[in-house]
Amino acid sequence: MRALRPSQLVPPARYIGGRRLALATSFIPRQIARRLHSSIASSSSSLPKPPFALARRHISGSASSGSAAKSGKFKASTPTERYEELVATGVLRDDAHQRTIVKTLQGLHDRLKGYKQAEVPDPEEHLQSSKGFFSWLPFGNKSNAQEIPPISEDIPKGLYLYGDVGTGKSMLMDLFYDTLPSNITAKRRIHFHQFMIEAHKRAHFYKSKTHKPSGIVMMMSSSALSSSSSSSSASASSSSGASAGEESDAIEAVAREMARNHSVLCFDEFQVTDIADAMILRGLLERMLAYGVVMVMTSNRHPDELYKNGIQRQSFLPCIDLLKSQFSVTDLNSGTDYRKVPRALSKVYFSPLNDANTREFEKLFEAMTSTNPHDPVVENRPLKIWGRTLHVPQSTQKVARFTFDELCGRPRSAADYIEICNNFTTIFVDSVPKMGLNQRDLARRFITFIDAAYESKTKLLASSEVPILQIFSGDAGKAKPTADQMRALMDDLGLTMDDIGGSPIFTGDEELFAFARVISRLTEMGSRQYAETASTAGEAPPEY
């Protein structure tokens, strides 16, 4: 990486001419002048716009990655086509083991074409049949509450994908879920922990509809309750006061409700750590399978390792047998940690500053700083600059993180920013604000930082209040006419006023040139081409 001297960040040209930016070489070294002129003049045809609207996966919904940044949607309609597309665009590296897994996903995709789930009974009908007076007695709970329909062989067999961290579980789930056949409309993707929370809430709701009157409960002897309850149901029900029959009725109702709403369910991070989950899981899964729900799940553990050393694990073993018999259990481990394979990031700018983007930004930082146990994140790492000490809030040897206030909210020189960028290959900047006329000093410092990062080929990841190109747009209520030279400049960059959020806060020719330069550079630094040419040392994109 080429180190820069502070003298190399000198004032740019003092005028803007015609349809091209004329650089005054008396103010800029000839080598840098040629680079600036070439970069800005060609940006309208060669630089892609950053993927501000690129969506990440939600608790319920599809995920986007890779080439979606360019087109807004994928053309691929099958897992195999999607994988080929991601490999061709450089988002993924071709891998023989992953191709084997994709072939398995493709097989289930093909079986789902034309699949039509059988009609599922109404949960309320089941509850009504369980409300008779004698159903409240110990000997009255042996009817349809305990009967589970058989699992039809016509239902496509689900998948259980397990592997260590970094084996590409989430990416493979993306491939499958995003390309489900068009006939599968009742689908959902959800984190397994969230699914179980919902299941318990719905079970409580249904149990409250069928709960026995207190007088009847008092009449039941403890021996009668014991004889009518299996050990697993009693354990799960004891805390709520529900009988085994009520528990079974509630699980049946929840399974019907889930099956009526979803023909395909995809679970991320399938794991069992809670006894309440363990005791109801077999009945819930078995009933959903019987009602035609096709399930795909990812997990860190083989089914035999689930709920290991858990309380009353013996009662959970039938659920393990169910998983192994009714799902194709597939090992994702290949010895390759795909998070550590350098590749272009699908998204580097995050806006607005909401909870979802904050979580994703945090996840990205954790992924990039957790690949080397011998290089942990250090707080307030000292950097010596011209006899002074600058402290980096969070950093490893290659990755640094600042808030915008820490980076630009205090006096910094060009030398400071050059030293920072010469020491780190990737820099995270949190909470970049929209800057108005009162924040022009902050804006100038940020521009100086971007210049240093660009010249040293440092990767930038930033979260901002507004899309990154709009941070210099000032107050919308104070918009002013756009000068002719500014219009020409925007044409050269291939940008519209909507892209930059209106007129910038800068006025003079020199400021306008600096603004044009930073917009061009921010655009390029958000591109895949820049990610491929910048240094990749110490990087590990997260598992998507």
C-alpha positions as CSV (number, residue, x, y, z in Angstrom):
1,M,0.0,0.0,0.0
2,R,1.5,3.4,-1.0
3,A,1.9,5.8,1.9
4,L,0.8,9.4,1.3
5,R,2.4,12.6,2.6
6,P,0.2,15.4,3.9
7,S,1.5,17.7,1.2
8,Q,-0.1,15.5,-1.4
9,L,-3.6,16.5,-0.3
10,V,-3.4,20.0,-1.6
11,P,-6.2,22.3,-2.8
12,P,-7.8,21.2,-6.1
13,A,-8.5,23.3,-9.2
14,R,-10.1,26.7,-8.7
15,Y,-12.4,26.7,-11.6
16,I,-14.8,24.4,-13.4
17,G,-15.0,24.7,-17.2
18,G,-17.5,23.6,-19.8
19,R,-18.6,20.0,-19.7
20,R,-15.4,18.7,-18.2
21,L,-13.5,19.5,-15.0
22,A,-10.3,21.4,-15.8
23,L,-7.6,20.7,-13.2
24,A,-5.1,23.4,-12.4
25,T,-1.8,21.4,-12.3
26,S,-0.1,24.2,-10.5
27,F,-2.2,23.3,-7.4
28,I,-2.1,19.5,-7.7
29,P,0.8,17.2,-8.4
30,R,0.7,16.0,-12.1
31,Q,0.2,12.3,-11.2
32,I,-2.7,13.0,-8.9
33,A,-4.2,15.5,-11.3
34,R,-4.3,13.0,-14.1
35,R,-5.9,10.5,-11.7
36,L,-8.6,12.9,-10.5
37,H,-9.4,14.1,-14.0
38,S,-9.6,10.5,-15.4
39,S,-11.8,9.4,-12.4
40,I,-14.3,12.2,-12.5
41,A,-14.5,12.5,-16.3
42,S,-15.2,8.8,-16.8
43,S,-17.5,8.3,-13.9
44,S,-20.8,8.7,-15.8
45,S,-20.0,5.7,-17.9
46,S,-17.9,3.4,-15.8
47,L,-19.0,3.8,-12.2
48,P,-22.0,1.9,-10.9
49,K,-24.2,3.7,-8.4
50,P,-23.9,2.3,-4.8
51,P,-26.6,-0.1,-3.8
52,F,-28.4,2.0,-1.2
53,A,-31.7,0.1,-1.5
54,L,-30.2,-3.3,-1.3
55,A,-32.3,-5.4,1.1
56,R,-31.1,-7.9,3.6
57,R,-33.1,-10.9,4.7
58,H,-35.9,-10.4,7.1
59,I,-37.4,-12.6,9.8
60,S,-40.1,-13.4,7.3
61,G,-39.3,-12.7,3.7
62,S,-36.6,-13.2,1.1
63,A,-33.0,-12.1,1.0
64,S,-31.1,-10.2,-1.5
65,S,-27.4,-10.3,-2.3
66,G,-24.8,-10.1,-4.9
67,S,-26.0,-9.0,-8.3
68,A,-29.2,-7.7,-6.9
69,A,-27.2,-4.6,-6.2
70,K,-27.0,-3.9,-9.9
71,S,-30.4,-4.9,-11.2
72,G,-32.6,-4.7,-8.1
73,K,-33.7,-8.3,-8.8
74,F,-32.3,-11.7,-9.9
75,K,-33.1,-13.3,-13.2
76,A,-32.4,-16.8,-11.8
77,S,-35.4,-19.0,-11.0
78,T,-33.8,-22.1,-9.5
79,P,-31.1,-22.6,-6.8
80,T,-28.6,-23.9,-9.4
81,E,-29.2,-20.8,-11.7
82,R,-28.8,-18.5,-8.7
83,Y,-25.6,-20.1,-7.6
84,E,-24.2,-19.9,-11.2
85,E,-25.2,-16.2,-11.2
86,L,-23.5,-15.4,-7.9
87,V,-20.3,-17.2,-9.0
88,A,-20.3,-15.4,-12.4
89,T,-20.7,-12.0,-10.7
90,G,-17.9,-12.7,-8.2
91,V,-20.1,-12.7,-5.2
92,L,-19.3,-16.3,-4.5
93,R,-16.2,-18.4,-5.2
94,D,-16.9,-21.6,-7.1
95,D,-16.8,-24.6,-4.7
96,A,-17.3,-28.2,-5.5
97,H,-18.7,-29.1,-2.1
98,Q,-21.2,-26.2,-2.2
99,R,-22.3,-27.3,-5.6
100,T,-23.2,-30.7,-4.2
101,I,-25.4,-29.0,-1.6
102,V,-27.0,-26.8,-4.2
103,K,-27.8,-30.0,-6.2
104,T,-29.7,-31.2,-3.1
105,L,-31.6,-27.9,-2.9
106,Q,-32.4,-28.1,-6.6
107,G,-33.9,-31.6,-6.0
108,L,-36.3,-30.2,-3.4
109,H,-37.1,-27.2,-5.6
110,D,-38.1,-29.6,-8.5
111,R,-40.3,-31.7,-6.2
112,L,-42.1,-28.5,-5.0
113,K,-43.1,-27.6,-8.6
114,G,-46.7,-28.3,-8.8
115,Y,-47.0,-29.3,-5.2
116,K,-50.4,-28.6,-3.7
117,Q,-50.9,-28.9,0.0
118,A,-54.0,-30.8,1.1
119,E,-56.7,-28.9,2.9
120,V,-56.0,-28.4,6.6
121,P,-58.8,-28.6,9.2
122,D,-59.8,-25.5,11.1
123,P,-58.1,-25.2,14.5
124,E,-61.3,-24.0,16.0
125,E,-63.2,-27.1,15.0
126,H,-60.7,-29.2,16.9
127,L,-61.2,-27.1,20.0
128,Q,-64.9,-27.3,19.8
129,S,-64.7,-31.1,19.8
130,S,-62.6,-31.0,23.0
131,K,-65.0,-28.9,25.0
132,G,-67.6,-31.5,26.0
133,F,-68.1,-31.9,29.8
134,F,-66.7,-35.5,29.8
135,S,-63.6,-34.3,27.9
136,W,-62.7,-32.4,31.1
137,L,-62.5,-35.6,33.1
138,P,-59.2,-37.7,33.2
139,F,-60.8,-40.5,31.2
140,G,-62.2,-38.1,28.7
141,N,-59.0,-37.0,27.1
142,K,-58.3,-40.0,25.0
143,S,-60.0,-39.0,21.8
144,N,-58.8,-37.1,18.8
145,A,-56.4,-35.0,20.9
146,Q,-54.0,-37.9,20.9
147,E,-54.4,-38.9,17.3
148,I,-51.9,-37.6,14.7
149,P,-52.7,-38.1,11.0
150,P,-50.2,-40.2,9.1
151,I,-47.5,-38.4,7.1
152,S,-48.2,-38.9,3.4
153,E,-45.5,-40.1,1.1
154,D,-46.7,-37.6,-1.5
155,I,-45.3,-34.7,0.6
156,P,-41.8,-33.6,-0.5
157,K,-39.2,-34.6,2.1
158,G,-37.7,-31.6,3.9
159,L,-34.0,-30.7,4.5
160,Y,-32.0,-30.5,7.6
161,L,-28.7,-28.7,6.8
162,Y,-26.1,-28.6,9.5
163,G,-22.6,-27.3,9.7
164,D,-20.1,-25.2,11.7
165,V,-20.1,-21.4,11.6
166,G,-18.9,-20.2,8.2
167,T,-20.1,-23.2,6.2
168,G,-22.6,-21.0,4.2
169,K,-25.8,-22.1,5.9
170,S,-27.6,-18.7,5.5
171,M,-26.3,-18.3,1.9
172,L,-27.7,-21.7,0.9
173,M,-31.0,-20.9,2.6
174,D,-31.1,-17.7,0.6
175,L,-30.6,-19.7,-2.6
176,F,-33.5,-22.0,-1.8
177,Y,-36.0,-19.5,-0.4
178,D,-35.4,-16.8,-3.0
179,T,-36.1,-19.2,-5.9
180,L,-39.1,-21.2,-4.5
181,P,-41.4,-22.1,-7.4
182,S,-44.2,-19.6,-8.2
183,N,-46.9,-22.0,-7.0
184,I,-45.5,-21.8,-3.5
185,T,-47.1,-18.6,-2.2
186,A,-47.7,-19.6,1.5
187,K,-44.1,-19.5,2.6
188,R,-42.2,-18.1,5.4
189,R,-38.6,-17.8,6.6
190,I,-38.0,-17.3,10.3
191,H,-35.4,-17.7,13.0
192,F,-36.3,-20.9,14.9
193,H,-36.1,-19.2,18.3
194,Q,-38.7,-16.6,17.1
195,F,-40.9,-19.4,15.7
196,M,-40.9,-21.2,19.1
197,I,-41.9,-18.0,20.9
198,E,-44.8,-17.7,18.6
199,A,-45.8,-21.3,19.0
200,H,-45.8,-21.0,22.8
201,K,-47.9,-17.9,22.6
202,R,-50.5,-19.5,20.3
203,A,-50.5,-22.7,22.5
204,H,-51.3,-20.6,25.5
205,F,-54.1,-18.9,23.6
206,Y,-55.7,-22.2,22.7
207,K,-55.2,-23.7,26.1
208,S,-57.0,-20.7,27.6
209,K,-60.0,-21.6,25.4
210,T,-60.2,-25.2,26.7
211,H,-59.0,-24.9,30.3
212,K,-60.9,-26.9,32.8
213,P,-63.1,-25.2,35.4
214,S,-61.3,-25.0,38.8
215,G,-64.0,-27.2,40.5
216,I,-63.4,-30.0,38.0
217,V,-59.6,-29.7,38.4
218,M,-60.0,-30.1,42.2
219,M,-62.0,-33.3,41.7
220,M,-59.2,-34.9,39.8
221,S,-56.8,-37.0,41.9
222,S,-53.1,-36.8,41.4
223,S,-53.1,-40.4,40.5
224,A,-55.6,-39.9,37.8
225,L,-53.6,-37.0,36.4
226,S,-50.5,-39.1,36.5
227,S,-52.0,-42.1,34.7
228,S,-53.5,-39.9,31.9
229,S,-50.3,-38.0,31.2
230,S,-47.1,-39.0,29.5
231,S,-43.9,-38.0,31.3
232,S,-43.0,-35.5,28.7
233,S,-46.4,-33.8,28.5
234,A,-46.6,-33.6,32.3
235,S,-43.2,-31.9,32.5
236,A,-44.2,-29.4,29.9
237,S,-47.6,-28.7,31.3
238,S,-46.9,-28.6,35.0
239,S,-45.8,-25.0,35.1
240,S,-49.0,-23.8,33.4
241,G,-51.4,-26.1,35.2
242,A,-52.7,-27.6,31.9
243,S,-53.4,-31.3,31.6
244,A,-51.8,-33.6,29.1
245,G,-55.0,-33.5,27.0
246,E,-55.1,-29.7,27.0
247,E,-51.5,-29.6,26.0
248,S,-52.1,-32.0,23.1
249,D,-55.2,-30.1,22.1
250,A,-53.2,-26.8,22.0
251,I,-50.4,-28.3,20.0
252,E,-52.8,-29.7,17.5
253,A,-54.5,-26.3,17.1
254,V,-51.2,-24.5,16.7
255,A,-50.0,-27.1,14.1
256,R,-53.2,-26.6,12.1
257,E,-52.9,-22.9,12.3
258,M,-49.3,-23.0,11.1
259,A,-50.2,-25.4,8.3
260,R,-53.1,-23.4,7.1
261,N,-50.8,-20.3,6.8
262,H,-47.7,-22.0,5.4
263,S,-47.0,-24.7,2.9
264,V,-43.2,-24.1,3.2
265,L,-41.4,-23.1,6.3
266,C,-37.7,-22.3,6.5
267,F,-36.0,-22.2,9.9
268,D,-32.7,-20.5,10.5
269,E,-30.5,-21.6,13.4
270,F,-32.5,-24.7,14.5
271,Q,-31.5,-25.5,18.1
272,V,-33.1,-26.8,21.2
273,T,-31.9,-25.5,24.6
274,D,-35.1,-25.1,26.6
275,I,-37.1,-27.9,28.1
276,A,-40.4,-26.3,27.2
277,D,-39.4,-26.3,23.5
278,A,-38.1,-29.9,23.8
279,M,-41.3,-31.2,25.2
280,I,-43.7,-29.9,22.5
281,L,-41.4,-30.0,19.5
282,R,-42.0,-33.5,18.3
283,G,-45.8,-33.2,18.5
284,L,-45.6,-29.8,16.7
285,L,-43.3,-31.0,13.9
286,E,-45.1,-34.3,13.4
287,R,-48.5,-32.7,13.0
288,M,-47.2,-30.0,10.6
289,L,-45.6,-32.7,8.5
290,A,-48.9,-34.6,8.5
291,Y,-50.7,-31.5,7.3
292,G,-48.3,-31.1,4.4
293,V,-45.9,-28.4,5.6
294,V,-42.5,-28.8,3.8
295,M,-39.7,-27.6,6.1
296,V,-36.1,-26.7,5.5
297,M,-33.9,-25.9,8.5
298,T,-30.3,-25.0,9.2
299,S,-28.4,-25.8,12.3
300,N,-25.0,-25.9,13.9
301,R,-25.6,-29.4,15.1
302,H,-26.4,-32.9,13.8
303,P,-29.8,-34.0,15.1
304,D,-28.1,-36.5,17.4
305,E,-26.3,-33.6,19.1
306,L,-29.5,-31.5,19.8
307,Y,-30.5,-30.9,23.4
308,K,-27.4,-32.8,24.5
309,N,-27.3,-33.1,28.4
310,G,-30.7,-31.4,28.6
311,I,-33.2,-32.1,31.3
312,Q,-35.3,-35.2,30.5
313,R,-33.5,-35.6,27.2
314,Q,-34.8,-39.2,27.0
315,S,-38.2,-37.7,26.3
316,F,-36.7,-35.7,23.4
317,L,-35.2,-38.7,21.6
318,P,-38.4,-39.4,19.6
319,C,-38.1,-35.9,18.1
320,I,-34.5,-36.7,17.0
321,D,-35.7,-39.9,15.4
322,L,-38.4,-37.9,13.6
323,L,-35.9,-35.4,12.2
324,K,-33.6,-38.2,11.0
325,S,-36.5,-40.2,9.4
326,Q,-38.5,-37.4,7.8
327,F,-35.8,-35.0,6.7
328,S,-32.7,-35.4,4.4
329,V,-29.9,-34.6,6.9
330,T,-27.1,-33.0,5.0
331,D,-23.6,-32.1,6.3
332,L,-22.3,-28.8,5.1
333,N,-18.8,-29.1,6.6
334,S,-16.1,-29.2,4.0
335,G,-13.1,-27.8,5.9
336,T,-13.6,-24.4,4.3
337,D,-14.7,-21.3,6.3
338,Y,-16.5,-19.4,3.6
339,R,-16.5,-16.2,5.7
340,K,-12.7,-16.1,5.3
341,V,-12.8,-16.4,1.5
342,P,-12.2,-12.8,0.3
343,R,-15.0,-11.5,-2.0
344,A,-16.7,-8.3,-2.9
345,L,-19.1,-7.0,-0.3
346,S,-22.7,-6.7,-1.5
347,K,-23.3,-3.6,0.5
348,V,-21.0,-1.0,2.2
349,Y,-23.3,2.0,2.8
350,F,-26.2,1.7,5.3
351,S,-29.0,4.2,5.7
352,P,-31.1,5.4,7.4
353,L,-29.9,5.0,11.0
354,N,-32.6,2.5,12.1
355,D,-32.4,-0.7,14.2
356,A,-32.2,-3.1,11.2
357,N,-29.3,-1.3,9.6
358,T,-27.5,-0.9,13.0
359,R,-27.8,-4.6,13.6
360,E,-26.5,-5.4,10.1
361,F,-23.6,-2.9,10.4
362,E,-22.7,-4.4,13.8
363,K,-22.8,-8.0,12.3
364,L,-20.5,-7.0,9.5
365,F,-18.0,-5.5,11.9
366,E,-18.0,-8.6,14.1
367,A,-17.6,-10.8,11.1
368,M,-14.6,-8.9,9.8
369,T,-12.9,-8.8,13.2
370,S,-13.5,-12.3,14.4
371,T,-11.5,-14.4,11.9
372,N,-8.2,-14.3,13.8
373,P,-8.3,-15.2,17.6
374,H,-4.7,-13.8,17.9
375,D,-5.9,-10.4,16.7
376,P,-8.8,-9.4,18.9
377,V,-10.6,-6.0,18.9
378,V,-8.6,-3.5,20.9
379,E,-10.1,-0.4,22.4
380,N,-8.2,3.0,22.1
381,R,-5.3,1.6,20.1
382,P,-2.6,4.4,20.1
383,L,-1.2,5.7,16.8
384,K,1.8,7.9,16.9
385,I,1.6,10.9,14.5
386,W,4.2,13.6,14.4
387,G,5.0,13.2,18.1
388,R,1.3,13.1,19.1
389,T,-0.9,10.1,20.0
390,L,-4.2,9.5,18.3
391,H,-6.4,6.8,19.8
392,V,-8.5,4.5,17.6
393,P,-11.7,3.7,19.4
394,Q,-12.0,0.0,18.2
395,S,-9.6,-1.8,16.0
396,T,-7.8,-5.0,15.1
397,Q,-4.5,-4.8,13.2
398,K,-6.3,-4.3,9.9
399,V,-9.8,-3.1,10.7
400,A,-10.7,0.1,12.5
401,R,-14.0,1.6,13.7
402,F,-14.9,5.2,14.5
403,T,-18.1,7.1,15.0
404,F,-18.4,10.1,12.8
405,D,-18.0,12.4,15.8
406,E,-14.8,10.6,16.8
407,L,-13.4,10.8,13.2
408,C,-14.5,14.3,12.2
409,G,-16.1,16.0,15.3
410,R,-12.7,17.2,16.6
411,P,-9.8,19.0,15.0
412,R,-8.0,16.6,12.6
413,S,-5.3,17.3,10.0
414,A,-4.8,15.6,6.7
415,A,-1.8,13.9,8.3
416,D,-4.1,12.3,10.9
417,Y,-6.3,10.8,8.2
418,I,-3.4,9.6,6.1
419,E,-1.9,7.9,9.1
420,I,-5.2,6.2,9.9
421,C,-5.7,5.0,6.4
422,N,-2.1,3.8,6.0
423,N,-2.5,1.6,9.1
424,F,-5.9,0.0,8.4
425,T,-7.2,-1.8,5.2
426,T,-10.9,-1.4,6.3
427,I,-12.5,1.5,8.2
428,F,-16.0,1.5,9.6
429,V,-17.7,4.9,10.2
430,D,-20.8,5.0,12.3
431,S,-23.6,7.6,12.2
432,V,-22.6,10.0,9.5
433,P,-25.1,12.9,9.7
434,K,-26.7,15.0,7.1
435,M,-24.6,18.2,7.2
436,G,-26.0,21.7,6.7
437,L,-24.3,25.1,6.5
438,N,-23.5,25.0,10.2
439,Q,-21.5,21.8,9.7
440,R,-19.2,22.8,6.8
441,D,-16.1,22.2,8.9
442,L,-17.2,18.6,9.6
443,A,-17.9,18.2,5.9
444,R,-14.4,19.4,4.9
445,R,-12.8,17.0,7.4
446,F,-14.9,14.1,6.1
447,I,-13.9,15.0,2.5
448,T,-10.2,15.0,3.6
449,F,-10.7,11.6,5.1
450,I,-12.4,10.2,2.0
451,D,-9.5,11.5,-0.1
452,A,-7.0,9.8,2.2
453,A,-9.0,6.5,2.1
454,Y,-9.4,6.6,-1.6
455,E,-5.7,7.3,-2.3
456,S,-4.5,4.5,0.0
457,K,-7.2,2.0,-1.4
458,T,-8.8,1.6,2.0
459,K,-12.2,0.0,2.1
460,L,-14.9,2.2,3.7
461,L,-18.1,1.0,5.3
462,A,-20.5,3.7,6.7
463,S,-23.8,4.0,8.3
464,S,-25.5,7.4,7.6
465,E,-28.6,9.4,8.4
466,V,-29.4,9.7,4.7
467,P,-28.0,7.9,1.6
468,I,-24.3,8.6,1.5
469,L,-24.4,10.9,-1.6
470,Q,-27.0,13.1,0.2
471,I,-25.0,13.9,3.3
472,F,-23.8,17.3,1.9
473,S,-27.3,18.5,0.7
474,G,-28.0,20.7,3.7
475,D,-31.5,21.7,4.6
476,A,-34.2,20.9,2.1
477,G,-36.1,24.1,3.0
478,K,-33.1,26.2,1.9
479,A,-32.7,24.9,-1.6
480,K,-31.2,27.3,-4.0
481,P,-30.9,27.4,-7.8
482,T,-28.2,25.1,-9.2
483,A,-25.4,26.9,-11.0
484,D,-24.7,26.1,-14.6
485,Q,-21.3,24.7,-13.7
486,M,-22.9,22.5,-11.1
487,R,-25.4,21.1,-13.6
488,A,-22.6,20.3,-16.0
489,L,-20.7,18.7,-13.2
490,M,-23.6,16.5,-12.3
491,D,-24.1,15.5,-15.9
492,D,-20.4,14.4,-16.0
493,L,-20.9,12.3,-13.0
494,G,-24.1,10.7,-14.3
495,L,-26.0,11.9,-11.2
496,T,-29.3,13.8,-10.7
497,M,-30.3,16.2,-8.0
498,D,-32.3,13.5,-6.5
499,D,-29.2,11.4,-6.1
500,I,-27.4,14.0,-4.1
501,G,-30.5,15.3,-2.2
502,G,-30.7,18.7,-3.8
503,S,-28.2,21.6,-3.9
504,P,-25.0,21.0,-1.9
505,I,-23.9,23.2,1.0
506,F,-20.8,24.3,-0.9
507,T,-20.7,27.5,-3.0
508,G,-17.2,28.4,-4.2
509,D,-15.6,26.8,-7.2
510,E,-13.0,25.1,-5.1
511,E,-15.6,23.7,-2.8
512,L,-17.8,22.5,-5.6
513,F,-14.8,20.7,-7.1
514,A,-14.1,19.0,-3.8
515,F,-17.7,18.1,-3.5
516,A,-17.7,16.6,-7.0
517,R,-14.5,14.7,-6.3
518,V,-15.9,13.2,-3.0
519,I,-19.2,12.2,-4.7
520,S,-17.3,10.5,-7.4
521,R,-15.0,8.7,-5.0
522,L,-17.8,7.6,-2.7
523,T,-19.6,6.2,-5.7
524,E,-16.5,4.2,-6.8
525,M,-15.7,3.1,-3.2
526,G,-19.2,1.5,-3.1
527,S,-18.6,-0.5,-6.2
528,R,-17.5,-4.1,-6.7
529,Q,-14.5,-3.0,-8.8
530,Y,-13.1,-0.9,-6.0
531,A,-13.6,-3.8,-3.5
532,E,-11.6,-6.1,-5.8
533,T,-8.7,-3.7,-6.2
534,A,-8.5,-2.6,-2.6
535,S,-6.5,-4.6,-0.2
536,T,-8.3,-7.6,1.3
537,A,-5.9,-8.4,4.2
538,G,-7.7,-9.1,7.4
539,E,-11.2,-9.2,5.8
540,A,-13.9,-11.8,6.1
541,P,-17.3,-10.9,4.8
542,P,-20.1,-12.2,6.9
543,E,-22.0,-15.4,6.3
544,Y,-25.1,-14.3,4.3
